[in-house]
Amino acid sequence: MTHEAAPKTILVISYSNLATDPRVNRQIRWLSEFYRVIAAGLADPGMAGVPFISLRHVQPAKSLPGRIKSALHLLARRYDSHYWHLPATVAGLRALEGVGADLVLANDLEALPLALRAAGVAPVVFDAHEYAPRQFDNSLTWKVFLQGYQTYLCKAYIPCAAAMFTVCQGIADQYERDTGVRPRVLTSAPEYHDLQPNLKPDGVDKIRMIHHGAASPPREIERMIAAMRFLDDRFELDFLLVPGSQAYIARLQEVARPDPRIRFLPPVPMRELVAFSSAYDIGLFLVPPTTFNLRHTLPNKFFEFIQARLAVAIGPSPEMARLVKEHDCGVVAADFEPRSFAAILSRLDHAQINHFKQRSHAAARALSAEQNKTLLLDVVTGLLTPSRWETPGPISAAGGPHSG
């Protein structure tokens, strides 16, 4: 009598809301089709059959002596001590104690050392998302206190991972230069949506534009508002902003108040966003390269515009611009100035927009999550085959990797 082997267990770790983090949510859904998945994060993904471990913790208010001690640790480069004494790390170690897994998937750098400890001898896959050592390199305070710390964590812990992903080629190249590890590119594309482009006859007057995403001051969303001053009355712009900063949204609303063509609408649930957006004509994203990651941005929203069968209008951000030009699905401004952005938009009519919508339709399958799902599952399956996995150096109780 034969018995079917129990499915392997995969632990997915992310210090994020697993219900609303699109990238991590997709990982959990894909992996749970073939494996037993345990999800650890700040909020339950709400998926049947996926046990949830909360990593949420109470962040104690730091006293002045505590803040000084933390700053001195960072300035003295006591980076492992700093990491392993963080309340989030301590809470994570406690929450994951005794959780057994055949493979651990760590999302973002803050989860990687914890994942290596929790994994024991099991392989760890690291999804870096963006480039951690220059996450906020437009902030002098961050550069003084945290850039060296993030750089250390990358060089010390990334080589201990069995495989690594990141969101685009430019960031992958930089990680390889820094660590000697070459990440695979796993874009932030959503699943394929079976939609038809919403084509408009030339007689239609209005051109409806949409921008959605996090309200983050470094993105300088006000540039898109400023571009409206140079556009005629055909153009309307709706924002659906997730409140990364409620104060920033209030400031944007104040800047836009004199222009009735600009509206701020409530955010739409992640799974409904593409269908909602398909009623529009153009997806906008003008983001100046104020940080390394924004220079190389290739975000969810770009791929969601494609799935919604919209024309795409962007600044000369190299990762997005390459795909827009390759698929002929929109326009790329000469620079990041509002006037330049308005200049490329003002030349559009519905015949041209319809052409770009049809090109987005043609590219929708290739720029969907299907290839990413195959890549992730291939890597995980390979690592769960014993002959293809070699255990890296263990992680000591004090922190950093050691070779014995």
Secondary structure, DSSP 8 states (H G I E B T S, - for coil): --------EEEEEESSBTTT-HHHHHHHHHHHTTSEEEEEESB----TT--EEE---------HHHHHHHHHHHHTT-HHHHHHTSHHHHHHHHHHTT---SEEEEESGGGHHHHHHHHTTS-EEEE--S-GGGTTTT-HHHHHHTHHHHHHHHHHHGGGSSEEEESSHHHHHHHHHHHS---EE----------------TT---EEEEEEEE--GGG-THHHHHHGGGS-TTEEEEEEEE-S-HHHHHHHHHHHTT-TTEEEE----GGGHHHHHTTSSEEEE----SSHHHHT---HHHHHHHHTT-EEEE-S-HHHHHHHHHHT-EEE-SSS-HHHHHHHHHT--HHHHHHHHHHHHHHTTTTSTHHHHHHHHHHHHHHTSGGG------B-TTSSB---
